[in-house]
């Protein structure tokens, strides 16, 4: 599935496919930002306390390497599903 297919699928599931393209992009960008923030939070929470302290002292590049090392498809799917479900719930 391409990024475009994924974005269209999300828009369809949220019943937003009829919105103007600019509005669709705005919503998708916000969802993406929320997913990334939640992924970072989930990874930080999963780290042992001593690694959290170390993480706080690292530069951005080194910290990002740690985040990338802990990313996996299951976590991404879990977080993305939760963010999209939360968005859909708030739209009611």
C-alpha positions in Angstrom: 0.0 0.0 0.0 1.4 3.4 -1.0 1.3 6.5 1.1 -1.4 7.9 -1.2 -3.5 4.7 -0.8 -3.1 4.8 2.9 -4.1 8.5 3.1 -7.1 7.9 0.9 -8.1 4.9 3.0 -7.9 7.0 6.2 -9.9 9.8 4.6 -12.5 7.3 3.5 -12.7 5.7 7.0 -13.2 9.1 8.5 -15.8 10.1 6.0 -13.6 13.0 4.8 -13.1 12.1 1.2 -15.5 14.8 0.0 -13.5 17.6 1.7 -11.5 20.1 -0.3 -7.9 18.8 -0.9 -6.4 21.6 1.2 -8.6 20.5 4.1 -7.8 16.9 3.6 -4.1 17.7 3.6 -4.4 19.8 6.8 -6.2 17.0 8.6 -3.8 14.3 7.4 -0.8 16.5 8.4 -2.3 16.9 11.9 -2.9 13.2 12.2 0.7 12.5 11.1 2.0 14.9 13.7 -0.1 13.3 16.4 1.0 9.8 15.4 4.7 10.8 15.5 4.2 12.4 18.9 2.4 9.4 20.3 5.1 7.1 18.8 7.8 9.0 20.6 5.8 9.0 23.8 5.2 5.2 23.6 8.9 4.5 23.0 10.0 6.8 25.9 7.5 5.1 28.2 8.8 1.7 27.2 12.4 2.6 28.0 13.9 1.8 31.4 14.3 4.8 33.6 18.1 5.0 33.2 17.7 5.1 29.4 15.1 7.9 29.7 17.6 10.0 31.6 20.3 9.2 29.0 17.9 10.1 26.2 17.2 13.5 27.7 21.0 14.3 27.5 21.4 13.3 23.9 21.5 15.5 20.9 18.6 15.3 18.4 20.4 13.0 16.0 21.3 10.5 18.7 17.9 10.5 20.2 16.3 10.0 16.8 18.5 6.9 16.3 17.2 5.4 19.6 13.6 6.1 18.5 14.2 4.5 15.1 15.8 1.5 16.7 12.6 0.9 18.8 10.1 1.4 16.0 8.4 -1.6 14.6 5.4 -2.1 12.4 3.2 -3.4 15.2 3.8 -0.3 17.4 3.2 2.0 14.4 -0.1 0.2 13.6 -1.2 0.3 17.2 -0.4 4.0 17.7 -1.8 5.1 14.3 -5.0 3.1 14.9 -5.4 4.7 18.3 -4.8 8.2 17.0 -7.3 7.8 14.1 -9.9 6.2 16.4 -9.5 9.2 18.8 -9.9 11.6 16.0 -13.0 9.9 14.8 -14.5 9.8 18.3 -13.8 13.6 18.7 -15.6 14.2 15.4 -18.9 12.8 16.7 
